[in-house]
Amino acid sequence: MAALRKPSHEIVAQALASGKTQADAYRAGGYTFQPANAHRLCTSRAVTHRVQEIIAERVAQEARVRELAIEKAALTDSWIIIRLRHTIDMAIRGLPVYDKHGRQLTAPDGTPIFRPDLAQANSGLRTAAQIQGMLVKRHEIGEPGQFTRMTDRELEISLIEASKALGFSDKAVQDALTAKAITIDEHDSRRSYVGERNEK
């Protein structure tokens, strides 16, 4: 989808995609803020689709820039992981401890004493966990409470569009929808079972 035909609507979409509130985005488009009008424009189908498209374009562009930077610097996954592991090991071991005369302190058995940098070690371990995909960075898209106002069908369509924009395969999206349907069915059957028990 290209830029919206109305420049003021495109500005509103760009502002929303940058994380601005509906009020700020509406004002950025040159409008005088009125909550109902701002909400109507910001949640219109054309604007919300454009916002999702802008976010997807930015994610793809950031990925391309990162790939070019990695290629230019000749960085490889193994180069980064080896050095990250070395840095974590050094942080866990720590730096040598010296007395006021500059002599390294030792334990009674003669082994040198080191002071671990646990904050740095934790930071390195967190980075390693992100590389391994163990940690997922979550961020909210849309206005607070936006999804609670949607019907089940609208929510499902929004989920499909967002998943595709983020590059998930059709199978992954379908699996997520199937899991959602199973969870809802289980929840409904539990509620009806509890209702039957309460009636007795």
Phi, psi and omega in degrees: 000132180279180177302150179297146185298323181272116183305322181295325178291322178296320178297318178299315180298316179299318181294317178297319179295335179276359177098009180285156178287167177301319181299311181293320180295319181296317178294323179299329179283359178094011182265155172276125188294124170223119189312313183295316180293319179297315181297317181300314181290314185293336180255008178295153184303315183297315183291315182296322177295319180295320179299314179298321179294317180298316180298316179297319178297318181294319178298316180295319181294318178298321179295318179296316179299317179297317179298317179296319180295318179296316180297317182294320181276357181058037177274138175238164178302315183294322179299314181294314184294319179299314182289325177296316180296319179298317180296317179297316179300318179295320180293321179293316178294317178090180180265153179296149179258131182244152175275183184292345179265002178086011178268139180289133179283147179229157176284168180306331180275002176093357179281142181296148179262133178238150177252110181296148175254085187292329178296317179292322178297316178298319179298316179295319179294323177296318178297317179297320179295323177294319179298321180284351180082016180280336179246138180244127177276122182251140172216148184277138175247132179094177182283152176302134179080001183300320185284337180288339180273355183274150171284168179301320181293317178297320179295319179296316178297317179298319179297316180297313181297315180295320181296317179294321179297329180273359174092013178288146179287161178301323181295318180296320179295315181296320178299319180296318179293323178295316179298321178297316181296318179297316180298317180296317179299316179297318181297315180296318181293325177295317180297317181293324178295316179295320179298318179296319180295321181292328180291330180283000000 
